[in-house]
Amino acid sequence: MKRIYTFLLLLAITALCLKAQLPINVYEDTLQFGSSVAPGITVNIPEADYDKALRSWIREQESGTKSKVVTENNGMSIFGANIKDISATPVNIYSTLVKQESELLLSVAFELRKDEYISMNTGEGDFAKAKAYLFNFSKNQYLDFAGEELKAEQAKLRSIEKDLSSLQSRESRLSKSLGKNNRTVVRERERLIGLNNDLTTASAAIAEHSSQLGTMLPGAERDEKEKYIKSLEKDKKKLQRSIRSSENRMKKASSAIDKANRDLPRNDRTQERIKEQLSAQQAVVQTYTEKLNRIRAYK
């Protein structure tokens, strides 16, 4: 079973590694808005959530300006956007964001002046800056997505670590309880030997003095003997109560020992299973960490 689990784990991690390697591509394109077609640039945003990316793209365009993005027929436009990474003067931006199977496609046309759009024809400098700007936007979205993925897996790891810590604490408590109850059984067993010896002595004394009482005539001496026998009987009852209490403590401790001896192996087996889960999740977290680091290294 453990081998099967390990094999499945390796398959899962391999799948994660394959999923992790999604590139960001930026390329020249055309963008249609209304009846117009303009030169544009398209960038893919791997794996990102559409709604989050859309909100981020709108905030990006509206940052540093009072202008607002207008959405119409799945297209967006904003006039007078301040994108310092592209132009020192305000630009108009027309864009679309389309959801694909495993990525989003952001297509953008940057209008520097009326009917003058950034493209290879306007100069490699402007085009390179626009490509770098969209690449960085996509990269940041991808980083946010991968970071959330990593946080989710780290949360799972912390949960497993918490479960393991809880089991280890329970094991410690069970071990301490087992030691304590074993000592209780030994102590009460020794105490019972003494108590039973005392009970035997008390019973013999009562029998002896009761026999003597049968030969005594009424009087002060007989009264004293009766009083003494009553005190012996009182001591005997006290011993009997002490014996019952000691037996109950020993029985309770023995029951706790039996339970601990059953629970400890179960705890150990559960710990082994949780440790396997922990090892597996650590590998998953490492995979997502490496994925995040690879995205950070994108250029």
C-alpha positions as CSV (number, residue, x, y, z in Angstrom):
1,M,0.0,0.0,0.0
2,K,2.8,2.4,0.9
3,R,4.5,1.7,-2.4
4,I,1.3,2.4,-4.3
5,Y,0.9,5.6,-2.4
6,T,4.5,6.7,-3.2
7,F,4.0,5.8,-6.9
8,L,0.8,7.9,-7.0
9,L,2.6,10.8,-5.2
10,L,5.4,10.7,-7.8
11,L,2.8,10.8,-10.6
12,A,1.0,13.8,-9.0
13,I,4.3,15.7,-8.5
14,T,5.3,15.0,-12.1
15,A,1.9,16.3,-13.3
16,L,2.5,19.5,-11.2
17,C,5.9,20.0,-12.7
18,L,4.6,19.7,-16.2
19,K,1.8,22.1,-15.4
20,A,4.3,24.6,-14.0
21,Q,6.1,25.2,-17.2
22,L,3.8,27.7,-19.1
23,P,5.6,30.5,-20.9
24,I,4.6,34.1,-21.4
25,N,4.5,35.2,-25.1
26,V,4.1,38.7,-26.4
27,Y,3.6,39.3,-30.1
28,E,2.4,41.8,-32.7
29,D,-1.3,41.5,-33.5
30,T,-4.3,43.5,-34.7
31,L,-7.2,44.6,-32.6
32,Q,-10.7,45.3,-33.8
33,F,-13.0,47.6,-31.9
34,G,-16.2,48.6,-33.4
35,S,-15.7,48.9,-37.2
36,S,-12.0,49.9,-36.8
37,V,-9.0,47.7,-36.9
38,A,-5.7,48.9,-35.4
39,P,-2.2,47.5,-34.9
40,G,-1.9,46.0,-31.4
41,I,0.0,43.7,-29.2
42,T,-1.2,40.4,-27.6
43,V,0.1,38.8,-24.5
44,N,-1.0,35.5,-22.9
45,I,-1.5,35.4,-19.1
46,P,-1.1,31.7,-18.1
47,E,-3.6,30.1,-15.6
48,A,-4.8,33.5,-14.2
49,D,-8.3,34.0,-13.0
50,Y,-10.3,36.1,-15.5
51,D,-12.1,38.4,-13.1
52,K,-9.0,39.1,-11.0
53,A,-6.9,39.8,-14.1
54,L,-9.7,42.1,-15.5
55,R,-9.9,44.1,-12.3
56,S,-6.1,44.4,-12.3
57,W,-6.0,45.5,-15.9
58,I,-8.7,48.2,-15.3
59,R,-6.8,49.5,-12.2
60,E,-3.6,49.5,-14.2
61,Q,-5.1,51.7,-16.9
62,E,-6.9,54.0,-14.5
63,S,-3.9,54.5,-12.3
64,G,-2.6,58.1,-12.3
65,T,-5.5,59.5,-14.2
66,K,-9.1,60.7,-13.7
67,S,-10.2,58.9,-16.8
68,K,-12.2,55.7,-16.5
69,V,-12.2,52.5,-18.5
70,V,-15.4,52.2,-20.6
71,T,-16.5,48.6,-21.5
72,E,-18.6,47.9,-24.6
73,N,-19.2,44.7,-26.5
74,N,-16.4,42.9,-24.6
75,G,-13.9,45.6,-25.5
76,M,-12.4,48.2,-23.2
77,S,-11.2,51.8,-24.0
78,I,-9.7,54.6,-21.9
79,F,-8.6,58.0,-23.1
80,G,-5.7,59.9,-21.5
81,A,-4.2,57.0,-19.7
82,N,-0.8,57.7,-18.0
83,I,1.5,54.8,-18.8
84,K,4.9,56.3,-18.0
85,D,6.6,53.0,-19.0
86,I,5.4,53.5,-22.6
87,S,4.9,57.3,-23.1
88,A,5.7,60.5,-21.3
89,T,2.3,61.9,-22.6
90,P,-1.1,60.4,-22.1
91,V,-2.2,57.6,-24.5
92,N,-5.5,56.1,-25.5
93,I,-5.8,52.4,-24.9
94,Y,-8.2,49.9,-26.6
95,S,-8.1,46.3,-25.3
96,T,-9.8,43.0,-25.0
97,L,-9.4,40.2,-22.5
98,V,-10.4,36.7,-23.7
99,K,-10.5,33.5,-21.6
100,Q,-8.8,30.5,-23.2
101,E,-8.5,26.9,-21.8
102,S,-5.4,27.4,-19.6
103,E,-4.7,31.1,-20.2
104,L,-6.0,34.5,-20.9
105,L,-5.3,36.6,-24.0
106,L,-4.9,40.3,-23.5
107,S,-4.8,42.2,-26.8
108,V,-4.0,45.9,-26.6
109,A,-3.8,48.9,-29.0
110,F,-1.9,51.9,-27.7
111,E,-2.8,55.1,-29.5
112,L,-0.1,57.7,-29.1
113,R,-1.8,60.3,-31.3
114,K,-4.9,60.2,-33.4
115,D,-4.8,57.1,-35.6
116,E,-1.1,56.6,-34.6
117,Y,-0.7,53.3,-32.8
118,I,2.3,51.6,-31.4
119,S,3.6,49.0,-33.8
120,M,6.8,47.9,-35.5
121,N,6.2,50.8,-37.9
122,T,6.3,53.5,-35.2
123,G,9.7,52.4,-34.1
124,E,11.3,49.5,-32.3
125,G,11.8,51.6,-29.2
126,D,8.1,52.3,-28.6
127,F,7.2,48.7,-29.6
128,A,9.8,47.2,-27.3
129,K,8.6,49.3,-24.4
130,A,4.9,48.3,-25.0
131,K,5.9,44.7,-25.2
132,A,7.9,44.9,-22.0
133,Y,5.0,46.7,-20.3
134,L,2.5,44.0,-21.2
135,F,5.0,41.2,-20.5
136,N,5.5,42.6,-16.9
137,F,1.7,43.0,-16.4
138,S,1.2,39.3,-17.5
139,K,4.1,38.2,-15.3
140,N,2.7,40.0,-12.3
141,Q,-0.7,38.4,-12.8
142,Y,1.0,35.0,-13.2
143,L,3.0,35.6,-10.1
144,D,-0.1,36.5,-8.1
145,F,-1.8,33.3,-9.3
146,A,1.2,31.1,-8.5
147,G,1.6,32.9,-5.2
148,E,-2.0,32.1,-4.2
149,E,-1.5,28.5,-5.4
150,L,1.6,28.3,-3.1
151,K,-0.2,29.8,-0.2
152,A,-3.0,27.2,-0.5
153,E,-0.5,24.4,-0.6
154,Q,1.4,25.9,2.4
155,A,-1.9,26.1,4.3
156,K,-2.5,22.4,3.6
157,L,1.0,21.7,4.8
158,R,0.5,23.6,8.0
159,S,-2.8,21.7,8.6
160,I,-1.0,18.3,8.2
161,E,1.8,19.6,10.5
162,K,-0.8,20.6,13.0
163,D,-2.4,17.1,12.8
164,L,1.0,15.4,13.3
165,S,1.8,17.7,16.2
166,S,-1.5,16.9,17.8
167,L,-0.8,13.2,17.4
168,Q,2.7,13.6,18.9
169,S,1.2,15.5,21.8
170,R,-1.3,12.7,22.3
171,E,1.4,10.1,22.2
172,S,3.3,12.0,24.9
173,R,0.2,12.2,27.0
174,L,-0.5,8.5,26.6
175,S,3.1,7.6,27.4
176,K,3.0,9.8,30.5
177,S,-0.4,8.3,31.5
178,L,0.9,4.8,30.9
179,G,3.9,5.4,33.1
180,K,1.8,7.1,35.8
181,N,-0.8,4.3,35.8
182,N,1.9,1.6,35.9
183,R,3.3,3.2,39.0
184,T,-0.1,3.4,40.5
185,V,-0.7,-0.3,39.9
186,V,2.6,-1.2,41.6
187,R,2.0,1.2,44.5
188,E,-1.6,0.0,45.1
189,R,-0.6,-3.6,44.8
190,E,2.1,-3.1,47.5
191,R,-0.4,-1.1,49.6
192,L,-3.0,-3.9,49.3
193,I,-0.5,-6.4,50.6
194,G,-0.1,-4.3,53.7
195,L,-3.8,-3.6,54.1
196,N,-4.8,-7.2,53.7
197,N,-2.1,-8.2,56.3
198,D,-3.5,-5.5,58.6
199,L,-7.1,-6.8,57.9
200,T,-6.0,-10.4,58.7
201,T,-4.4,-9.2,62.0
202,A,-7.5,-7.1,62.9
203,S,-9.9,-10.1,62.1
204,A,-7.8,-12.4,64.3
205,A,-7.7,-9.9,67.1
206,I,-11.5,-9.5,67.0
207,A,-12.0,-13.3,67.0
208,E,-9.6,-13.7,70.0
209,H,-11.1,-10.9,72.0
210,S,-14.6,-12.0,71.2
211,S,-13.7,-15.4,72.5
212,Q,-12.3,-13.9,75.7
213,L,-15.5,-11.8,76.0
214,G,-17.6,-15.0,76.1
215,T,-15.9,-16.1,79.3
216,M,-16.2,-12.8,81.2
217,L,-18.8,-11.9,83.7
218,P,-20.8,-8.7,83.5
219,G,-18.9,-5.8,84.9
220,A,-16.4,-3.0,84.2
221,E,-13.8,-5.3,82.7
222,R,-16.4,-6.8,80.3
223,D,-17.6,-3.3,79.3
224,E,-14.0,-2.3,78.5
225,K,-13.5,-5.5,76.4
226,E,-16.7,-4.8,74.5
227,K,-15.5,-1.2,73.8
228,Y,-12.2,-2.5,72.6
229,I,-13.8,-5.0,70.3
230,K,-15.9,-2.3,68.8
231,S,-12.8,-0.2,68.2
232,L,-11.2,-3.2,66.5
233,E,-14.3,-3.7,64.3
234,K,-14.2,0.0,63.4
235,D,-10.6,-0.3,62.4
236,K,-11.5,-3.4,60.4
237,K,-14.2,-1.5,58.5
238,K,-11.8,1.3,57.8
239,L,-9.3,-1.2,56.4
240,Q,-12.0,-2.8,54.3
241,R,-12.9,0.7,52.8
242,S,-9.2,1.4,52.2
243,I,-8.9,-2.0,50.4
244,R,-11.9,-1.3,48.2
245,S,-10.5,2.2,47.4
246,S,-7.1,0.8,46.6
247,E,-8.7,-2.0,44.4
248,N,-10.8,0.6,42.6
249,R,-7.7,2.8,41.9
250,M,-5.8,-0.2,40.7
251,K,-8.7,-1.3,38.5
252,K,-9.0,2.2,37.1
253,A,-5.3,2.4,36.5
254,S,-5.3,-1.1,34.9
255,S,-8.1,-0.1,32.6
256,A,-6.3,3.1,31.6
257,I,-3.1,1.0,30.9
258,D,-5.1,-1.3,28.6
259,K,-6.6,1.6,26.8
260,A,-3.2,3.3,26.4
261,N,-1.7,0.0,25.1
262,R,-4.4,-0.1,22.5
263,D,-4.3,3.6,21.6
264,L,-0.5,3.9,21.3
265,P,-0.1,1.5,18.4
266,R,-3.1,3.1,16.6
267,N,-1.5,6.5,17.2
268,D,1.8,5.3,15.8
269,R,0.1,3.9,12.7
270,T,-1.8,7.2,12.2
271,Q,1.4,9.1,12.7
272,E,3.1,7.1,10.0
273,R,0.2,7.8,7.6
274,I,0.3,11.5,8.5
275,K,4.1,11.6,8.0
276,E,3.7,10.2,4.5
277,Q,1.1,12.9,3.8
278,L,3.5,15.5,5.2
279,S,6.3,14.3,3.1
280,A,4.0,14.3,0.0
281,Q,2.7,17.8,0.8
282,Q,6.3,19.1,1.4
283,A,7.1,17.8,-2.1
284,V,4.0,19.6,-3.5
285,V,4.9,22.8,-1.8
286,Q,8.5,22.6,-3.1
287,T,7.1,22.1,-6.6
288,Y,4.9,25.2,-6.3
289,T,7.8,27.1,-4.8
290,E,10.0,26.2,-7.8
291,K,7.2,27.2,-10.1
292,L,6.9,30.6,-8.5
293,N,10.7,31.1,-8.7
294,R,10.7,30.1,-12.4
295,I,8.0,32.7,-13.1
296,R,10.0,35.3,-11.2
297,A,13.0,34.6,-13.4
298,Y,10.9,35.2,-16.6
299,K,12.5,37.9,-18.8
